[in-house]
Amino acid sequence: MRITGIDISKAAIEKARRATYQFAHVEKVPPRWLSSYFTNDGGNYTVTDAIRRRVTFAQANLNDPDALQRRYDLIMCRNVIIYFDGRTREQVLDSLYRHLAVSGYLILGHAEIIRSRTKFVYRRDSVYQKQPEAIIP
């Protein structure tokens, strides 16, 4: 498994790379996960190196059609598209769709609903799926 984190903010990328969180930010994480995937650094929790090795980060603007470089099984784009105007939102959603693997999932923030015509299939609140490609015999 590989994870790619993308943000337009260089500061957000640097914070994500540190992968260190105060207890208040991880208190709802199940204790088993905390002990398996984090180290406790005297009150702060840091994601283990085993997980961090699987994560890469990139600064990019989702409004740029070349922002994404490969196909993803899952894209979590929470609380982002609400800031775009209608036309830009459609362009970003089209780009996300193109970069999802067949039957891949898109997870949006709770305030984000895809209301327009789209190729995404609504699965449940905030969860959409790329329609499987038609197979022609």
C-alpha positions as CSV (number, residue, x, y, z in Angstrom):
1,M,0.0,0.0,0.0
2,R,1.2,3.5,-0.9
3,I,-0.3,6.7,0.3
4,T,0.2,10.1,-1.3
5,G,-0.7,13.3,0.5
6,I,-1.3,16.4,-1.6
7,D,-2.0,19.9,-0.5
8,I,-1.6,23.4,-2.0
9,S,0.0,24.6,1.3
10,K,3.7,24.0,1.8
11,A,3.1,24.5,5.6
12,A,0.4,21.8,5.6
13,I,2.7,19.4,3.8
14,E,5.6,20.0,6.3
15,K,3.2,19.5,9.2
16,A,2.0,16.2,7.6
17,R,5.5,15.0,7.1
18,R,6.3,15.5,10.8
19,A,3.4,13.1,11.5
20,T,3.3,14.2,15.1
21,Y,0.0,14.9,17.0
22,Q,-0.9,16.0,20.4
23,F,-3.0,13.6,22.4
24,A,-6.2,15.8,21.8
25,H,-5.9,14.9,18.1
26,V,-5.6,11.2,18.6
27,E,-7.7,10.6,21.7
28,K,-10.4,8.9,19.6
29,V,-8.0,6.6,17.9
30,P,-8.5,3.0,19.3
31,P,-5.8,2.2,21.9
32,R,-4.7,-0.9,19.8
33,W,-4.0,1.4,16.8
34,L,-2.2,3.9,19.0
35,S,0.1,1.2,20.3
36,S,0.6,-0.4,16.8
37,Y,1.0,2.7,14.6
38,F,2.3,5.5,16.8
39,T,5.1,6.1,19.3
40,N,4.5,8.2,22.3
41,D,7.1,10.9,22.5
42,G,6.3,12.3,26.0
43,G,2.7,13.5,25.3
44,N,2.9,13.7,21.5
45,Y,2.1,10.8,19.2
46,T,4.2,10.2,16.1
47,V,3.3,7.8,13.3
48,T,5.7,4.9,13.2
49,D,8.5,4.8,10.6
50,A,7.0,1.6,9.0
51,I,3.9,3.7,8.1
52,R,5.8,6.8,7.2
53,R,7.9,4.9,4.6
54,R,4.7,4.2,2.7
55,V,3.7,7.9,2.5
56,T,4.9,10.5,0.1
57,F,3.8,14.2,-0.1
58,A,3.5,16.7,-2.9
59,Q,2.5,20.3,-3.0
60,A,-0.1,20.7,-5.8
61,N,-3.1,22.6,-6.8
62,L,-6.1,20.3,-7.7
63,N,-7.2,23.0,-10.1
64,D,-4.1,22.1,-12.2
65,P,-5.0,19.2,-14.5
66,D,-1.6,17.7,-14.0
67,A,-1.7,17.8,-10.2
68,L,-2.3,14.0,-9.9
69,Q,0.2,11.7,-11.5
70,R,-1.2,8.2,-11.3
71,R,-4.4,6.2,-10.6
72,Y,-5.6,5.8,-7.1
73,D,-7.9,3.2,-5.5
74,L,-9.1,5.8,-3.0
75,I,-9.1,9.6,-3.0
76,M,-10.0,11.5,0.1
77,C,-10.7,15.1,-0.8
78,R,-12.4,16.4,2.3
79,N,-13.5,20.0,2.6
80,V,-11.7,21.1,-0.5
81,I,-14.2,21.4,-3.4
82,I,-16.6,23.6,-1.4
83,Y,-14.2,26.4,-2.0
84,F,-14.3,26.2,-5.8
85,D,-16.9,27.9,-8.0
86,G,-19.2,25.6,-10.0
87,R,-17.0,25.4,-13.2
88,T,-13.8,24.8,-11.3
89,R,-15.6,22.2,-9.1
90,E,-16.6,20.3,-12.2
91,Q,-13.1,20.4,-13.6
92,V,-11.6,19.1,-10.3
93,L,-14.2,16.3,-10.1
94,D,-13.5,15.3,-13.7
95,S,-9.8,15.1,-12.9
96,L,-10.4,13.1,-9.7
97,Y,-12.6,10.7,-11.7
98,R,-9.9,10.3,-14.4
99,H,-7.3,9.5,-11.7
100,L,-9.4,6.9,-9.9
101,A,-8.8,3.2,-10.6
102,V,-11.8,1.3,-12.0
103,S,-14.3,1.0,-9.1
104,G,-12.2,3.4,-7.0
105,Y,-13.7,5.5,-4.2
106,L,-13.9,9.2,-3.7
107,I,-14.6,10.5,-0.1
108,L,-15.6,14.1,0.3
109,G,-16.3,16.2,3.4
110,H,-19.8,16.0,4.9
111,A,-20.6,19.5,3.6
112,E,-19.7,18.5,0.0
113,I,-22.3,16.9,-2.1
114,I,-22.0,16.2,-5.8
115,R,-25.2,17.6,-7.1
116,S,-24.4,17.9,-10.8
117,R,-24.4,15.3,-13.5
118,T,-21.5,13.1,-12.8
119,K,-20.1,9.7,-13.6
120,F,-19.7,9.0,-9.8
121,V,-22.1,6.6,-8.2
122,Y,-23.4,7.8,-4.8
123,R,-22.7,5.0,-2.2
124,R,-23.5,6.8,1.1
125,D,-22.9,10.1,2.8
126,S,-19.7,11.6,1.5
127,V,-18.8,8.4,-0.4
128,Y,-18.8,8.1,-4.2
129,Q,-17.5,5.4,-6.5
130,K,-16.2,5.5,-10.0
131,Q,-18.5,3.6,-12.3
132,P,-17.0,0.4,-13.6
133,E,-16.0,0.8,-17.2
134,A,-18.2,-1.0,-19.6
135,I,-16.6,-4.2,-21.0
136,I,-17.3,-4.8,-24.6
137,P,-16.9,-8.4,-25.7
